[in-house]
């Protein structure tokens, strides 16, 4: 096997592994967000529920692929705009919990 072929296979393997790792991280963050924000436990984050998280609210329309006004775990996991679950909310959540 030529050295260029081995390098190509190695690079392809590396890229595919990285994609898997990123996908699983996004899915984990999506599940955490869903658990924290889905107050009525219907399996969706509505616009009303998203108000609790400033970054999510800011990108809600861009993350909502089917434009039904609700975010699913799948939509959250596949969007690069989905915020990390542990990002601060600029005091919004604290104010809501008082």
N, C-alpha and C positions, 0 to 999 in steps of 0.2 A: 504494500500500500504506500502510495506517495505521501510525503510529509504534509503537503498541502491538504490532502484528503483527510488525514488524521487531525490536522488543526481545525478543519471545517467541522468535522464530526464532534470534536471536543467543544468548539464554540457553540454549536447547535445544542448540544447536551446542556451546557451551562445556561444558555438562554431559556431553554424549556424548564429547567429546574428553577430558575429565578421566577419565571412566570407562575409556576405552581406555588411558590412561597408567597409571592405577592397576592395571589388569588386567595390563599387561605388566610392571610392577614386581613385582607379586606372583608372576607366573610365573617371573621371573628369580630371585627369592629362593627359590622352591620348587625350582628346578633346582639352585641352589647348595647348598641343604640336602640335597637328594637325593644329590648328588655327595659331599658331606662325610660323610654319616651312613650311607648304604647300603653297609655294609662287604662284604656278600656279593653285591652287584651283581645282586640279583633284581628290581630296579625298585620296591621297596617299602622303607619304613622300619618295621621291627618295633618293638615295645615295648622289646625288648632293645637295639636300635640307638639308640633315642631317649633312652636313659639318658645318652648322651654330651652331651645338650643339655637343660639344666634347664628352660628356658622351653617347649621343645617337649614335654618329658615332662609338664610341669604341665598342658598343654592337649590332650594326646594324645587322650583320649576325646571331647573336643568337636570336634576336627578330623576324626576318623575317622567320616565320614558313614555309611558302610555297616556300621560296627561289626564289621569283620572282623579287627581287631587289627593292621592294617597301614595305613600312610599311603601314598597315591599322590601323584604330582606334581599331579594334578588337585585332590585334596582339599587339599593344601597351598596351591595357588595360589588357590583360591576362598575359603579361610577367612581372616577378618580376625584370627584368633588366631594365625596362623602367625608365629613370630618372625623377625626379620631374621637372615640367616645370619651376620652379623658381630657379633651381640650376645654379650656375655661369658657364660660358663657358670659363673661363680662358682668357678673352679678345678677343676671336675669333669673337663674334658677334659685339663687338665694332669696331674691325678692319674692318669687312666687311661693316659696316654702314658708314664708313668715306669716 
